Amino acid sequence: MCTFVHTRSVARDRRLPVPHCLQPRRSPTLTDRAVRRRRRALYLFFFLNGIAMSSWITRTPDVRDRLDVSTGQMGLVLFGLSVGSMAGILCSGRLVSRFGTRPVTALATLFVIASVVIVGAGSALGSASLVTAGLCVFGVGVGSGEVAINVDGADVERITGTAVLPTLHGCFSLGTVIGGLAGMAATATAFPAHWHLLAVAAVTAAIFGYAIGAVPAGTGVRATPPASDAARPAGPKVWKDRRLLMIGAIVLAMALAEGAANDWLPLLMVDGHGLDAAVGSLVFVGFAAAMTLGRFGGAFFLRRYGRATVVRASAVSGAIGLCLVIFSDNAVVAAAAVLFWGLGASLGFPVALSAAGDSGPDETARVSLVATIGYIAFLVGPPTLGFLGDHYGLRPAMIVVLAFVATAVLAAPAAGTRASHHRETGTGGAPVELAVDRPGQRVEG
């Protein structure tokens, strides 16, 4: 016989009767513990990617010298990363919809680990083609894992009612700081890049083995796949959503700002401002630290001011930093301005992804679309900036990035307008509502 108990709804003063026999049999304590472990695992996956990426970035001056290539040729090497990223991002939405986030995340992370080994081998052998192939594999891993981990993170946001994605991306930035510090130390001591990258592969493999077990199966899988193309409602329609396309424009601009620093900042400081390789790596660590600070502190500003204001302020900060890096001839001023650049680039991407997932039905398709638009920046950015840098210098080439960041100021309102308030079922069977873009409202977890 069923007895009725009360569970908390979104409106705290209302009580909804729920049949006891229909409630989950799991202990709420165990469920909460599983959610916390899942969230920690997602943080570790982004942390892992950050370590892997910054380890490669901080060694770019050394790798370029080992490969004996020009700035333009280095842009073509980096194009392998762009091609892989785009291939991964284009496949990830369908893979997540069919298999769920866990297998996609696992395979993507294994690609990242393998790519670090390949890049290290290419550096040891002085093979530009092998380094390009390794960066392509890295791009496939990061690109395919991007949608999967963000969809999982958005699901945790709905379950807990707290903003998770900024902190999730903050863990990526924290990983870049730690990996960047290790890379700077390795550069300063002339430690061979291939041995450094092999050690990074071992560390990231250990993190992967610990974290993968906490990611549940089935997240992101469509419950009832449509029988025909005519019955497929969400996929094609998201391309017609004007607000979603504006969010995509924000992601495009801020991804270009972040990607330009990831690809070129050490070389920009070495070639454009006359710093040595170790100091150039240190400047990149400063950029990554500013990104980390912005992302970990982002939840406070989102609660207080809302998404649109945060995105606009981020774009303004990024533009100020880029202006000083491009137009100031003082290397100290340029290095300090990188902090504004990092703070500006920190929240645009994760906040826009969160806004995309919250903008309507079929979250996987929406996040996939916006992430795909963002990855266009990673596709065209390296070769374009490399070409411009070869002909005009890396500092003038960054004017392109500055122009895109300026457009994010105009597109910012799209990130703050909610299409609808939709509720999902939380861990205890009660609906919860995400409220990260309403100024002045406290979000409790």
N, C-alpha and C positions, 0 to 999 in steps of 0.2 A: 504494500500500500504506500502511495506517495504522500509525503508530508511536505508542507510548503515552508520555505525559509525566505528571508528577505536578502537581497543583494543590492549593493550601492550602484546607482545609475549615475549618468553624467550630471544631472541636476541633483545636487546632494540632498535636497529636501524631499525627493520623491522616492518611493519604495516600490519595486516591482516584484511580485511573487514569482518565484521560480521553482518548479517541481524538484524536490530533493533528488529524485531518482534520475533526473536528467542532468544534474550538475556533474562536472568532472570529478572522478574518484580520486585524483591526485591530491595530495596535501598541498594547500596553498604555500606552505613554507618550502616544500620541494620545488614547486613551480617557480616561485620567486628566485630560488637559488639557481635554477636552470636558466632563467632569463638573464640573471646577472652573469653567469658563466658564458652564456651566448654573447652578451654584449662585450665582455672582456675578450672573447675570441675574435670578434670582429675588429676590436681595437688592435689586437696583435697582428691581424692580417694586414691592416693598413700600415702599422709600424714596420712590419717586415718589408713591405714594398718601399717604404721610405728609406730604410737602410740600404736596400739594394740599389735604388736609384742614386742616392747621394754618393754612394761608394764609387759608382761609375763617373758621376759628374765631377767630383773633386779630382779625379785622375785624368780628365780630358786633356789638360796641357801635356802631361806625360805621354798619354796614348797618342796624341797628335804628333808629338816628336818621334815616337817609336814608329808610327806609320809614315812619317815624312810626307805629310799632305798639307795643302794650302787651306785657307779658311773656306773657300768655295768647295773644295773637295771634302773637307770635314762636314760641310752642310749635306753633301750627298751621303756620307757615312751615317749621319744622324737621320737622314731620310728613311733608312731602314727601320728605325724606331717608329717613325710616323706611319709607314706602310703597315707594320705589324699592329700598331695601335688601332688603326682604322679597321683592319681585318678582324681584330678581336672584338671591337665594339659593335661591328655590324652583325657578327654572329651571336653575340651574347644574349640579346633579347630573346631570340627564338630558342636558344639552348636553355635559358632559364625558364621560359614558358613550358618547355617540354620536360625537362629533367629536374628543375628546381635549382636553388642557389648553391646547395652543398657540393654536388659534383662539379659544377662549373667553377666554383671557388677553388676546389682542390686541384683541378687540372690547371687552372690559370696560375696558381701559386707554384706548382711544379715547373711550369714553363719559366717563371721568373727566376727560380733557383738555377735551372739549367742554363739560362741565358747569361748569368753572371760568370759561370764557368767558361762558356763559349767566348765571351768578350775578353776574359783574362787570357785564354789561349790565343786569341787573335792578337792581343797586345804582345804576348811573349814571342810569337812568330813574326810579328811585323806585318800581319796580313789584314789589309783594309777590308777585303771581302768577308773574312771570317768575323771581324768586329761588326760589320754591317749585318751579317746573318744573326749574330748574337743579339744585337739591338732589335732586330726584327722579331726574334723569339721573345725578347723582353716585352716588346710592344704588344704582341699577341696576348701574353700573360696578363699584363696590367690592363689592357683594353677589355678583355673578356671578363676579368675579375671585377672591373670597375662597376658595371651594372649589377652583377650578382651581389657584391658586398653592399652596395648602396640600397638595393631592394631589401636585403636582409636588415640593414640599418633602419630603413623606413618602417619596416614591420615592427622592429623593437620600439620605435618612436610611438607607434599606435598602441602597442601593448602597455608601455610604461607611462605614456602621456607626457614625455619629456623630449626636449630637442637632443637628438643623438648624433645627427650627421655632422654638425660642426666639430664636435669632439672627436668623431670618427676620423675626419680629415685632419684634425689636430694631431692625432696619433701618427698619421703619415708624416706630418711636418716634424714631429718629435723624432721620428725615425731618421728623417733627413739631417736633423741636427746631430744626433749621435753618430750616424754614419759619416756625416761631413767632418766631425771632429776627428774621427779615426782616420779618414782619408787625408785630412790636413796633416796629421801627425806622420802618416806614412809618406806623404809627399816631402815633408820637411826632413825626414830621415833617409830619403831616397830609397825607401823600401820598394822592391819591385811590384809593379801594379798587378801582375798575374798572381803572385802569392797573396797579395792583399785581397784580391777578388775571390780567390779560392777559399780563404778564411771566412769571408762574408757569406759565401754559399753554404758553408758548414753551419754557421750561426743561424741563417734563415731556415735551413732545413730542420734544425732543432725546434725553432719556433713553430714551424708548420706542423710538425708531429704532435706538439702539445695542443695546438688550438683547434685542429680540424674536428676532433671528436665532439666539440661543444656546439657545432652548427647543426641544427635540426634538418631533417630531410623534408622535402615537399614544399618549402616556401617558394612562392612565385609561380608554381605550376598552375596552369589554368584548369579549373575544376571540370568544365565541360567544353572541350575543343569544338569549334564549329564544324559542322558537317561539310560545308562548302564555302567557297570564297565569298559568295553572296551573303552568307550568314556571319561573316567575320566583322563584328561591329567596331571594335576599338582601334585596331591597327591603322587602317587608312585614315580614319577620322582625325587622329591626333595631328596629322599634317595640316589640317584645316583650322586648327584651334589657334587663333591669332595671339591670344595671351601666351600660349605655350611657345609659339615661335619667338615672341619677345623675350621670354625667359631663355630660350635658346641663344638669342643674340647676346644676352648678358654672359651666359656660359662661354660663348665663343670669345668674347673680349677678355674675360678674366682668365680663361684657360690659356689664351695667347700670352697674357702677362706672366702667368706662372710658368708656362712652358718655355718662354724666351729666357727666363732666368735659369731654369733647369738646364737648358741646352747650352747657353752661351755666357752666363754670368762670370765664371772664372776666366774664360778667354777674353771677355769684355774688359775686365779689370786689368788683365795682363797686357793685351794688345792696345786697348783704348786709353788706359790710364797709367801704363808703365809700371805696374806692380809685379813682383815676382810671383811664381806659381803658388807658393805656400800662402802668401798674403791674399792672393786671389781666391784660394780655397777658403780662407778665413772669412772673407767678405761673403762668400756663398753661405757659410755657416750662419753669419749674421742675418742674411735673408731668410734662411730656414727657421732661425729662432724667432724672428718677427712673425713669420707665418704661424708658428706654433702658438705664440702668445695670442695672436688674433683669433685663432680657432678655438683655443681653450677658453678664452674670455668672451667668445661670441654669444654664448647662450644668455649671458646677463644683458647684453645690448639688444639682443633679439626680443627678450621679454620686455625690456623697458621702452624700446623705440620702434620695434617692428621690422619686418624684412626690408621694405622699400627704403627706409631711412638708412639701414645698415649697408645695403648694397650701394646706395648713392655715396655714402661717406667712404666706403671702401674704394670705389672708383676714383673719387677725388684724391684720396691718399696715394693710390697707385700712380695717378697722373703726376702728382707733385714729385714723388720719388723718381719717376722716369725722367721728368724734365731736368732735375738736378744731375742725374747720372749722365744724361745726353749732353747738356749744354754747359755744365761746370767743368772748368779745366783743373780745378783743385781736386786731387785724388782723395784727400781726406773728406771733403764735402760729398763727393760722389759715393764713397764707401758708406758714409753715414746715411745718405739718401736712400740707400738700398733698404734700410729699415722701413721707410715709408712705403717703398715698393712692396716689400713683403707683407706689411700690415694690410695694404690695399688689396693684394691678391689673395689674402687668406680666406675671406668669407664668401666672396662672390660665387665661386664654384659650388661649394656644399650647400649654401643657402638657396641658390637657384635650383639645384637638384631636389632639395626638399620641397621647394615650391612646385616643381614639376610633378613630383609624386603625389602632391596634395591637391592638384588642380582638377582632378576628375577621375572617372573610372579607368580601369586597366593601368594600374600604376607601373607595371613592367614596361609596357609600350611607351608610356610617357617619359619615364626615366631614361629608357633606351634612346628615344628620339633626341632628347635634350643632350644626353651624353654624346651621341653621335655628332650633333652640331658642334659641341665643344671640341671633339676630337678632330674636326676639320682644321682647327688651329694647330694641333700637333702634326697634322699631315702636311700642311703647306708652310708652316712656320719655319722649320729648320732649313729647307733648301732656299726659301725666299730670303730669309735673313742672312744665310750664308752667301748667296749671290750678291745681295746688296753690300754685305760686309766686305766681300772681295773687291768690289768696285768703288765703294765710298767709305768704307770703314764700319766697324760694328756700332760705334756710337750713333752715326747718322741713320743706320739701319733700324735702330730702335724707335725712330719717329713713327714707323708703321704701327708698332705696338702701342705707342702713346695715343695715336688717332683712334684705335679700336677701344682702348680703355675709356676715352672721352665719350664714346657713344653709349657706354654702359650707364653713365650718369642719366642720360635721357630715357633709357629703357628700364630704369630701376623700378618705377611704379608697378610694372607687371609682376614683380616678385612679391608684392604685398597685398594683392587683391585676391581674396579667396573666392573660387568659383562656387563652392558650397561647403557647408559643414557636414561632413559625413562621419559617422561613428562606426567603430569596429569593436569587436569583442575582445576584451582583455584576458589576462591570464586566469582570472577567477570567474569568467563567464559574464562579467559585467561590461557594458559598453564604456569605452573611454573616448575622449576627444582630444585631438592634438590642437594646441593653441599657441604655437610658437611665433605667430606673426601679429598678435594683437598687442599693441603697446600698452604697458602698464599692468598687464595681467600676469600674475605669478603662475608658473607651471610647476606642479608638484609631481614628484615621481615616487 
